Amino acid sequence: MTRKNKSGKLAEPQPVTAPKRLKRNRNARCVVCGSEVAQFSAEDLCWVCRRLKISAWRETDSQSAMQE
């Protein structure tokens, strides 16, 4: 699909690119327990601490829904 620019000419479509991954230090450690950081963790957490955090969020969300 092409778009017209302000002058009325058709513009070339922009190529779609994948998001760039963060380059992480191989020696990065979890801020909670000190284990190796999970590959795709943006919070500097290992996979165990990341799962615990997600589970805690789900639990608090379900408890707040019950109170309403």
Steps between C-alpha positions, in 0.01 A plus 500: 500500500638841412413838641492839345728758650419871528596571140254235375765254383491138605757416767682170526383280790729470800654154547388310810787399726512282807565672833862495607593283795688648788860389514558370848818436686559125528581540869176681585350385830146503635439797732302277740689171533824547306438226242563547129254742339232355270564550130206732427465663843488879487488524882832323572324200655575128467224280360391381848466849647328619182239221527446575870443866418246415229321256733483763774347751258233248398421422863459866596282562193269209588476612864407855404229367266349294784483803731294699251 
